[in-house]
Every structure is written in C-alpha cells, then in structure tokens.
Amino acid sequence: MNAGFLDTALLTLAWLAAGAYGVAVLERWIVPARAGARGVHALLQPLSSAARLLRAGNPLPARPDSALFRSAPLVAVATVALAAWAVPWSPTAAVDTPITLFFFVILLGPFVVALANAGWGANGKYGLLASMRAASHLVAYEVVLGFAILGPAMASESLSLVRIAQAQERLWFVVWQPLGLVLYLVSVLFAVYRRPFDTPIAGSELAGGALAEYGGARLLLFRAALSALLFLVAAVGAVTYLGGWHGPPGVAGLLPGSAWMLLKTYALVALLLWVGRRTPRFGHDQMLRFSWKVVLPLAFVNLAATGILILVLDP
Amino acid sequence: MSDLLGGWIDRLAALERHYFAIDGGSGAALLAVLPGVDDRLRPADSPHHADLLLVVEPITERLLDAVIETYRHIAPPRHLVVAGVCGTDRYGMEAPLIRLEDHLPVAFRVGGNTTAEFVRSTADALALAIRDMRIRRRIEVPERTPEEIFVPLRSSAEREIATEDVVLSIGPVQTVAVGPVRLLLLMDGEQVVRAEVRSGYAAREIERLSCERPWSKGLFLAAALDPLAPVAGRTAYVQAMEVLHEAEPPPRARQLRESALHLERAASHLYWLARFANLLAYDALARQARSLAAAVSAGILTADAVVPGGWDGTATVGGTDRGVPAGLADDVHQLARHLRADRLFALRTRGVGVLSAARAQEVGTSGPVLLASEASAGDAWARALMRLEGVANDLRQATDILAQLPEGDERVPWTATPPPKGAAESEVSGPRGTLTLQLESAGGDRPAGVHWARPSAVHLALVPELVAGHTLPDALAAVASLDLSMAEADG
C-alpha cells in the first residue's frame, strides 16, 4: 500500500470526524433541552459522549449474527469515507471526475446495507423490523434524490461537482431553482435517517431500531458515521445549489473559498436539524407514500421547469 | 500517567449523562420534566445507549425481572438512581412492593414525592446529584430466567400471503403508557394483526391494603391509587368518609377541592401531551407542553390539603392563595388552536385508534376518551384536542373559583373516631375519567370494604381492538392516546 493512499485515507477520516463533531455540537445547540440552554459545554459534550462510549466496551447482544453485527459500523464508516471523496471544498482541494455527482448519489446506497445488517445482525425483533424499514427506505429516497439533483447537472451541463460549482460563479442555482433545493433537502433527510424520516433508528418506536443493541465503540462509530453523512449531504447541497466555494456577491473576498463552503454546509446542517425538530416523525408507510406521491411528481415538475428556464434564460 | 488520563476521561464523561428510565407507575410528571431541567442530562433510546438507569417507584415483584434485565444492559460504569416512595415506608409492610436496594447497587435515592406538585424540586435534586455522582459499587447481579410467553400464530389459511408472522413484545418498560404494561403484537410486517395485553406489573393491591390499615392510612393509599392524580383519589376517599360520618364540608372547602381537581386535570393533560409528542418525535410540541405543564404545576393545590371535614390550608405549600398564573389559559388555548391547524400532527393522529361513541358508552369509558368519541371523531387527534381544550377550560374555571371563594371556615371540627356502620359511594372526575369509590364501614377501626372503579382499567381493555389493523407507529400512537396510568389500572 503506498504512503500517499494512507495519508489521504487518514486525512479523510480526520476531516470527517471534525465534520461529525461540528454536527453533534450544532445538534445540541439547535435542539436544546430547554430555552436558553445553549451553553458552552455543548462544545465538549460530543467529546464527553465519545469518551463515555469508548470506555463502555463492546457489548454484544445475546445471540448475534456475529459477522454482520460487528461489520455493520465499519461498513457505515467506509461508505461515508468513500462518499466524502466527492466533495470539492475549493477548486484546488477537489477530486474532479466527470461523474462525481453520480458517484456520490450511488455511494449513499451502501449505507442502507450497514443499517440493514446492523438490524438483522442483532437478532432481535426490533432489529428485524428496523432492517426491513431500512431496506424500503432506500427505495423511497434514491429515485427522488436522483431527480432532485438533476437540475444543477442540467444547468451546468456536467455531472462534475467542480464544474457545477464553477457554473454558479455569477448566479447561484438556488436563485432560479429554489424548488430544486427544497426537494434535495427533503430527499437527503430520507437519505441520512434524520427526523422526521428516521424510522429505521426510531427512538420512541423501536428503542433505537437498528442501533438498539449497539453500545460502546461500535455505537460511537455508527453515530459518527450518521453525523458525517449529514455533513456530507449538506456539503454537496452547498455545492449544487449554493455556489460551492463562491461567496455571496460583494462580500466574497472576505473569506477564502473553503471557509464559505464550510459556512454554507453548516447552515444547511442547521436548517435540516431545525426542520426535524419542527415536524413529528412520519409513519413508515406515510413516509413511503410521501416520497412516491408528493416528492417524486414535484421533482418531475422541477425538472421540466428547469429545462424551460434553461431554454428561456440561457444562463 | 494513565491514572491522570483516566481521571480526565472520567471528568469529560461526566459532562453528559444519558439516562434510560423505568417508570414503575408514578414517573409521568418527573420523566416529562427531566429532559428540560439540565442540558447535560439526556434521555437515551435504549438501555445500551445509557450509562444511568433511573427507576421511578413503585416497583413490584413482577416488574423486578425487567428492571434487573434492563440494568444489565446499561453501559458500564452502571449508575442506578431511584426516585419515589419506597414501598414499606408509606404503603405498609404488607404491600407487594420491593426495595430496589435489596437487589441492585443503587447509587442514591431521590425525593419522596414524584407528583406534579413537587416534580420540579425532585428533578432539580436529581439533576444535581447525578452530575456529581462518583459512587461505583460492584454487586453481582443475579441471572434471571425470562418469563415464558405463548402467543398463537395464525395458520397459513388465515394469512393472505405466505409471509411469516412475528410476535413483537413491547414492554413492560415502554413509552406508550405511564407505568409498566406489556403489549404482545402479532405483526404481519409493519401491520399489527392482533394484540394481547399483559398487565399487573404495577399492582400494589390498594383495595386489600386499604382494608388492612386504619382509616387514616387510607388517605395515603387513595392518593397513591393513581400517582398522577393524587387529588382525585384522595378527594373521592374523603368524600366517602364524610358521607359515612354524615358530615358536610363548608362551601369554601368544596370550592377549593373543586379548583384543586381542575388544576390537577390540567397539569395531567399537559404532561400527557408532552409524552405523546415525545412518542411522535415532535420536539417543538413536547417542549411547549412541558413548559406549560411546569407553569401549571407551580400553581397546583396539593393533595394533602384535602382532609376529612374540609380543607387544610396549612398543608399546602404557600397557602391557599396559589393558583393559575395569569394568561396561562390563553396560552393553552392558543396552543390548542395551533394544534388544530397543524396538518403534520393531523397526518400522524387522524383516523388512529378510532373508538365509536356507541362502543365507548358500551364499555363504560369516561373522561376525555368518551368526550372525544361523543363530540368528535373519537381518534387520537380528537383525544389530544379534547384534552388540550379541557385544559384551557379547567384553568379558567380554577381561576374563577379561586377568585370568588366564599368567606367562612375551611373545615368543620372532625373527630378521628371510626365512621359508623354503613356504606357510601363517591365519584370524582379525574384526569383519565370518572373515579368511583365504594367504601364500607362495619364500625371498626379499618374499612370493611373498599372498591375502586378505575377509568384506566376500562381503557386498557380497549387496547386490542384499537390497535388491530394499524401499522406499528399508529398502533403505538393509539395506545398512547388513551393516557393509560398503569398504577391506576392495576390498582
């Protein structure tokens, strides 16, 4: 194994961990237990949580499907780490391929495998239901997500995330494709198992669902992967609709491009967390119905409107 | 070096505690308030995710297995904290309750009172104590053999397609009712085909204990019947005693009792809404309900003031001039209006757990469940709104009563002699419905017969028919919408 590969891998994991940490802090700030409880110790609490879980050992359920149960958190982390590769933080810090966007959407898929394996591997009824939910979850979001993300690809005539960001130098896509951003955000809420679509890991229904039997370091890995996943989809949202590393006109010079990118990413993370707090969890059947009967038709409308606007505006 | 590092990790880990709670029957208000008391105290979804087990009493022999099993799953270092009234202290030696200290390494015990009146101070004490917790004792926890259950599956002829049925066991520690109850759901995928209910985990045998203890001790037992509504239970008992003694409480006392009942119903409904919102993972609603409930609890009139012969103002903290903070009823009314227009809330609760008016009357339901079936659609949505609008009404009426209290004595002279031979019945409308007590006296120093008609027991019997055919999330919402108090249902 060459050293360059190892460096890249470690670096990716490090910045993913940092991103997940940021999400965990925001989570405590956006969703405080009570009004005015946004204390500074929210900055330390994710570390506290991690320390606690690392100390707690690696408990196994009574009769697990051992290989699946043990490997699931690793699959989750590996998936996220691979997907992380796609995000261009600045024109220089980017892996540019002609199909990066496609690569990213496809790589969200295997995360479902991690959750389904986790639920199945725990060998319990909650886990079983959760793993079935996770499997149908994939069907619910993948098509919708694919269509929601086509708008920017059409406008920039490319599936390269770098090209998509470059195409927004003068005008961000969100300005003339606002519905596209909304659809993207809704479908990624599915994709990252956040409220109101967190049915496979639902706390009050299935006692944590697929994660119910996990504890210790494995739970920490799973939680970190879930947070990092939210961070990543927000980053890709910032690239596809909010201009990527381009700052808002007029003030763009104030911060370097990657700082703008980080700022937009966390703004989207905050928005997604806030939405989750303001909506009750959907029933699993309602979620599927919502995805196929509301979001997907809207995505078609968005696609047609984008096409017409491209012809008319010729941006 | 490693000690130093370990010390730092300990201090870091103590910045946040994740607790998993087991509610033996009286934890409704405490557990609803706790997430809002200290932001370092966070509820966990599963015992595996928690490092602290919080047990709210009463704990019966039957529930002990579940407590021990849950304790074993808490992440090490396991901390165990108990809140509530210990069995032998107040219920008497004969009560079928256990002291958890005899079975598990309890780090400490908090409070004697987990009812709405004292919940804030109990929660604060708990938060403070947990933050500074350092105690770690190691006790070998005995292995337990799990209770065996048998649920018949459907034959292949009964099933539409050849998928296998699964029996999902929920409880006895669960999120849908206050206190322990076990639901056995026969599931076809996400769909509940049939449901069975196993109850009795919170049975303290209140009726038997009441007959074995002196009349005065019965006051405590009546208040403990439904730990979520001590005023209702105590008032029913006191009224029955007054009938037996042929004593008439002064009008001022009647009015004070009436307002105390109103306030108790209001607080109980709001705590229910907070729990229901938690089940739906609706954080914003849960927080609103929680803060309203805390505001109502601050003004609540305590159960101890309800005494035979009238009202004992000295037993209430802060005297009788407490009451509803101004504007609270309007806030609740506002919330009810928002909830009525809330389409996402309707999406999750409309058509869930529908109970027809005819059926509701047939089985003898009462309170908000009956009202929702008679005046509205009889689903979870209707029950939620019926309760919330009831809260606004209760608060207004309590305010009116307290503003126009008649002058005069609060109590008539009362002799502690046992009541003469006879029987009496009294009826009180509590948060969950009509609570009826039949009290018999043979002229002795203890009651000859005590019989409670308990609304939660009636509602519990409806669970199988309400959940059949629903998907799992809807089934859980349907059960939660009944506002079951298992301590009251089990007696």
HADDOCK unambig.tbl for C-alpha pairs under 7 A between the chains (distance, minus, plus):
assign (segid A and resid 32 and name CA) (segid B and resid 39 and name CA) 6.87 0.50 0.50
assign (segid A and resid 33 and name CA) (segid B and resid 35 and name CA) 5.86 0.50 0.50
assign (segid A and resid 33 and name CA) (segid B and resid 36 and name CA) 4.81 0.50 0.50
assign (segid A and resid 33 and name CA) (segid B and resid 39 and name CA) 5.55 0.50 0.50
assign (segid A and resid 34 and name CA) (segid B and resid 36 and name CA) 4.98 0.50 0.50
assign (segid A and resid 37 and name CA) (segid B and resid 39 and name CA) 6.36 0.50 0.50
assign (segid A and resid 45 and name CA) (segid B and resid 15 and name CA) 6.21 0.50 0.50
assign (segid A and resid 45 and name CA) (segid B and resid 16 and name CA) 6.10 0.50 0.50
assign (segid A and resid 48 and name CA) (segid B and resid 12 and name CA) 4.93 0.50 0.50
assign (segid A and resid 48 and name CA) (segid B and resid 13 and name CA) 4.41 0.50 0.50
assign (segid A and resid 48 and name CA) (segid B and resid 15 and name CA) 6.04 0.50 0.50
assign (segid A and resid 48 and name CA) (segid B and resid 16 and name CA) 6.33 0.50 0.50
assign (segid A and resid 49 and name CA) (segid B and resid 13 and name CA) 6.38 0.50 0.50
assign (segid A and resid 49 and name CA) (segid B and resid 16 and name CA) 6.72 0.50 0.50
assign (segid A and resid 51 and name CA) (segid B and resid 9 and name CA) 6.33 0.50 0.50
assign (segid A and resid 51 and name CA) (segid B and resid 13 and name CA) 5.74 0.50 0.50
assign (segid A and resid 52 and name CA) (segid B and resid 13 and name CA) 5.12 0.50 0.50
assign (segid A and resid 56 and name CA) (segid B and resid 75 and name CA) 5.55 0.50 0.50
assign (segid A and resid 56 and name CA) (segid B and resid 76 and name CA) 5.25 0.50 0.50
assign (segid A and resid 125 and name CA) (segid B and resid 168 and name CA) 6.15 0.50 0.50
assign (segid A and resid 203 and name CA) (segid B and resid 45 and name CA) 4.83 0.50 0.50
assign (segid A and resid 204 and name CA) (segid B and resid 45 and name CA) 6.71 0.50 0.50
assign (segid A and resid 204 and name CA) (segid B and resid 175 and name CA) 6.46 0.50 0.50
assign (segid A and resid 204 and name CA) (segid B and resid 279 and name CA) 5.24 0.50 0.50
assign (segid A and resid 205 and name CA) (segid B and resid 473 and name CA) 6.56 0.50 0.50
assign (segid A and resid 207 and name CA) (segid B and resid 45 and name CA) 5.00 0.50 0.50
assign (segid A and resid 207 and name CA) (segid B and resid 46 and name CA) 5.09 0.50 0.50
assign (segid A and resid 208 and name CA) (segid B and resid 45 and name CA) 5.36 0.50 0.50
assign (segid A and resid 208 and name CA) (segid B and resid 46 and name CA) 6.06 0.50 0.50
assign (segid A and resid 212 and name CA) (segid B and resid 46 and name CA) 5.68 0.50 0.50
assign (segid A and resid 212 and name CA) (segid B and resid 48 and name CA) 6.93 0.50 0.50
assign (segid A and resid 213 and name CA) (segid B and resid 48 and name CA) 6.22 0.50 0.50
assign (segid A and resid 214 and name CA) (segid B and resid 48 and name CA) 6.39 0.50 0.50
assign (segid A and resid 215 and name CA) (segid B and resid 48 and name CA) 5.22 0.50 0.50
assign (segid A and resid 215 and name CA) (segid B and resid 49 and name CA) 5.76 0.50 0.50
assign (segid A and resid 277 and name CA) (segid B and resid 282 and name CA) 6.47 0.50 0.50
assign (segid A and resid 277 and name CA) (segid B and resid 283 and name CA) 5.26 0.50 0.50
assign (segid A and resid 277 and name CA) (segid B and resid 284 and name CA) 5.99 0.50 0.50
assign (segid A and resid 278 and name CA) (segid B and resid 282 and name CA) 6.60 0.50 0.50
assign (segid A and resid 278 and name CA) (segid B and resid 283 and name CA) 6.64 0.50 0.50
assign (segid A and resid 278 and name CA) (segid B and resid 284 and name CA) 5.50 0.50 0.50
assign (segid A and resid 279 and name CA) (segid B and resid 282 and name CA) 5.69 0.50 0.50
assign (segid A and resid 279 and name CA) (segid B and resid 344 and name CA) 6.83 0.50 0.50
assign (segid A and resid 280 and name CA) (segid B and resid 280 and name CA) 5.36 0.50 0.50
assign (segid A and resid 280 and name CA) (segid B and resid 281 and name CA) 5.28 0.50 0.50
assign (segid A and resid 280 and name CA) (segid B and resid 282 and name CA) 4.14 0.50 0.50
assign (segid A and resid 280 and name CA) (segid B and resid 344 and name CA) 6.76 0.50 0.50
assign (segid A and resid 280 and name CA) (segid B and resid 345 and name CA) 6.69 0.50 0.50
assign (segid A and resid 281 and name CA) (segid B and resid 280 and name CA) 5.61 0.50 0.50
assign (segid A and resid 281 and name CA) (segid B and resid 281 and name CA) 5.48 0.50 0.50
assign (segid A and resid 281 and name CA) (segid B and resid 282 and name CA) 6.77 0.50 0.50
assign (segid A and resid 282 and name CA) (segid B and resid 348 and name CA) 6.81 0.50 0.50
assign (segid A and resid 283 and name CA) (segid B and resid 348 and name CA) 6.95 0.50 0.50
assign (segid A and resid 283 and name CA) (segid B and resid 473 and name CA) 5.82 0.50 0.50
